[in-house]
Amino acid sequence: MSNNDSAYITNVRNTLTELGNIGAGNASTSLSVLLKSMISVSPPEVKLCDFRELENAVGISEEELAVGVFSTIDGEIDAVISFIMPKDDAKNLVGMVMGEDVEWDSEIGKSAISEISNILIGSYVASLENLTNAKVRYTLPEICIDMLGAILSVPYIEFSQISDKSLLLSSEFKVGDYKIDGHIIMISSPHSFDKLMDRLGVGGVV
């Protein structure tokens, strides 16, 4: 890899980290208002991954039960964006919102997960719009509870024919005694990713 390539990739990661920081900050503010409690968010870890690297990158085994919440983005940028977390963190999330008496995989629990995920995804989409001035919209999220391998197959099936890259933003959310390790994954076509980089002032394709 040449020095120019290395500098370019570093620039891309720095730019995407800024996007992640703004999104995490927006999410923290929105959730703090909703829950009436201060939420701390760690600086996001940003990775550009091949599809086949995602399982290792999120730190959950392929056979482990996980929760995925999916939304699609369309407009000037097309993508699938998802929020993924391990089962135990889904339990923490429901306990944080609804109390310990509510089962995490009940209809009420899944509704709470969807509502919080919608806020998280919306916060990242809003930061994307603000930084790029792109006009995009996203669908209401759909929740999926399954083994991680099955969950990751959803965006893979949609985009594997046109792209093999994904953007992964991982942050830790804390409120009181609860901790949630959440992973925002965005997968788009090369054309949309190139447009995103161009709007962020980086340009080119990774």
C-alpha positions in Angstrom: 0.0 0.0 0.0 1.4 3.4 -1.0 1.7 6.3 1.4 -1.1 8.1 -0.5 -3.4 5.1 -0.1 -2.6 4.8 3.6 -3.3 8.5 4.1 -6.6 8.3 2.1 -7.8 5.3 4.2 -6.9 7.2 7.4 -8.8 10.2 6.2 -11.9 8.1 5.4 -11.8 6.5 8.9 -11.4 9.9 10.6 -14.3 11.3 8.6 -16.5 8.3 9.4 -15.5 8.5 13.0 -16.8 12.0 13.0 -20.1 10.8 11.6 -20.2 8.2 14.3 -19.4 10.6 17.1 -22.2 13.0 16.0 -24.7 10.1 15.6 -23.8 8.7 19.1 -24.1 12.2 20.6 -27.5 12.7 19.1 -28.6 9.3 20.2 -27.4 9.9 23.8 -29.3 13.2 24.0 -32.5 11.7 22.6 -32.4 8.7 24.8 -31.6 10.7 27.9 -34.7 12.8 27.3 -36.9 9.7 26.7 -35.6 7.8 29.7 -35.2 10.9 31.9 -31.8 9.7 32.9 -28.3 10.6 31.8 -26.8 8.2 29.3 -23.1 7.9 28.5 -21.9 6.8 25.1 -18.4 5.6 24.4 -16.6 7.1 21.3 -17.6 4.7 18.4 -15.2 2.2 17.0 -15.3 2.5 13.2 -14.5 -0.3 10.8 -14.9 -0.9 7.1 -15.5 -4.6 6.8 -16.1 -7.2 4.2 -19.4 -9.1 4.7 -17.5 -12.2 5.8 -15.7 -10.2 8.5 -18.8 -8.8 10.2 -19.4 -11.7 12.6 -15.9 -11.4 14.1 -16.1 -7.6 14.1 -19.2 -7.4 16.2 -17.8 -10.0 18.7 -20.8 -12.3 18.6 -20.5 -15.9 17.4 -22.5 -17.0 14.4 -24.6 -19.4 16.5 -25.3 -16.9 19.3 -28.8 -15.6 19.7 -28.9 -11.9 18.9 -31.4 -9.1 18.1 -31.2 -7.2 14.8 -33.4 -4.2 13.9 -33.4 -3.2 10.3 -34.3 -0.1 8.3 -33.7 0.9 4.7 -32.5 4.3 3.6 -33.4 5.7 0.2 -33.2 9.0 -1.5 -29.8 10.4 -2.6 -28.1 7.5 -0.7 -29.5 4.0 -0.7 -28.5 1.6 2.1 -29.6 -0.9 4.7 -28.9 0.2 8.2 -29.3 -2.1 11.2 -28.7 -2.0 15.0 -27.5 -5.3 16.3 -26.8 -6.4 19.9 -26.4 -9.7 21.8 -29.4 -11.2 23.6 -28.1 -10.2 27.1 -27.8 -6.6 26.0 -31.3 -6.8 24.6 -32.4 -7.9 28.1 -30.6 -4.9 29.6 -32.2 -2.6 27.1 -35.7 -3.8 28.0 -34.9 -3.7 31.7 -33.7 -0.1 31.3 -36.8 1.0 29.5 -39.6 -1.1 30.9 -38.3 -2.6 34.2 -37.1 -6.0 35.2 -40.6 -7.5 35.2 -41.0 -7.3 31.4 -39.6 -10.2 29.4 -37.2 -9.0 26.7 -38.7 -11.2 24.0 -42.4 -10.4 24.8 -44.4 -8.2 22.5 -44.0 -5.3 24.9 -40.2 -6.0 25.1 -39.8 -6.2 21.4 -41.8 -3.0 21.0 -39.4 -1.2 23.4 -36.4 -2.5 21.5 -37.9 -1.3 18.2 -38.7 2.1 19.7 -35.2 2.6 21.1 -33.6 1.3 17.9 -35.7 3.7 15.8 -34.2 6.5 17.9 -30.7 5.2 17.5 -31.0 4.7 13.7 -32.8 8.0 13.3 -29.9 9.8 15.2 -27.3 8.3 12.8 -29.4 9.1 9.7 -29.9 12.7 11.0 -26.1 13.1 11.4 -25.6 11.6 7.9 -28.0 14.2 6.5 -26.4 17.1 8.4 -22.9 16.2 7.4 -23.6 15.5 3.7 -26.7 17.7 3.0 -28.1 14.6 1.3 -31.9 14.2 1.3 -32.7 10.7 2.6 -35.5 9.0 4.4 -35.6 5.7 6.3 -38.3 3.2 6.9 -39.7 2.2 10.3 -37.4 -0.6 11.7 -38.3 -4.3 11.7 -37.0 -6.5 14.5 -35.5 -9.9 14.0 -34.5 -12.3 16.9 -32.3 -15.2 15.6 -28.8 -16.5 15.5 -26.3 -13.8 14.4 -25.5 -15.6 11.1 -29.2 -15.6 10.1 -29.6 -12.0 11.1 -26.6 -10.9 9.0 -27.9 -12.8 6.0 -30.7 -10.2 5.6 -28.5 -7.3 4.3 -26.1 -9.8 2.7 -28.9 -11.2 0.5 -30.0 -7.7 -0.6 -26.5 -6.2 -1.4 -24.1 -9.1 -1.9 -24.5 -9.0 -5.7 -23.4 -5.3 -5.9 -21.2 -4.7 -2.9 -19.0 -6.6 -0.4 -18.3 -3.7 2.0 -20.1 -2.6 5.1 -19.6 0.3 7.6 -19.6 -0.8 11.3 -20.0 1.7 14.1 -19.7 0.1 17.6 -20.5 2.0 20.8 -21.2 1.2 24.5 -24.2 2.8 26.0 -24.5 3.1 29.8 -27.3 4.2 32.1 -27.1 3.4 35.8 -26.2 -0.3 36.2 -27.2 -1.2 32.6 -24.7 -1.5 29.8 -25.4 -2.1 26.1 -22.9 -2.9 23.4 -24.6 -1.8 20.2 -23.5 -2.1 16.6 -24.8 0.1 13.8 -24.1 -1.5 10.4 -24.7 0.3 7.2 -24.4 -1.5 3.8 -24.8 0.3 0.6 -24.1 0.0 -3.1 -20.6 1.1 -4.3 -22.3 4.1 -6.1 -24.0 5.2 -2.9 -20.9 4.7 -0.8 -18.9 6.7 -3.3 -21.5 9.5 -3.2 -21.4 9.4 0.6 -17.6 9.8 0.6 -17.8 12.6 -1.9 -20.4 14.5 0.2 -18.2 14.1 3.3 -15.3 15.7 1.4 -13.2 12.6 1.0 -14.1 11.4 -2.5 -13.1 8.2 -4.3 -13.8 4.6 -3.4 -12.1 2.7 -0.6 
